[in-house]
Amino acid sequence: MSDYDNTNRGALFKNDKEKESQPDFRGPINIDGKDYQLSAWSKSSDRAGKYLSLAIQPAKAKVEASSSSEAPF
């Protein structure tokens, strides 16, 4: 376990896009102790020039593989 506190921090990484509508960058972000997925698209306009458009959504829960083949109930 790391002693580093990632609360209120995040990172973006270049996304290997398969469709043009997919984000250019994706990555995890933590806000007030809750994990989210951050997506960013590189855009440009005559008025603003180059900018990033952002979207945030709750992180998907990681599914843990069960080592037992028994039903849980």
Secondary structure, 3 states (H helix, E strand, C coil): CCCCCCCCCECCEECCCCCCCCCCEEEEEEECCEEEEEEEEEEEECCCEEEEEEEEEECCCCCCCCCCCCCCC
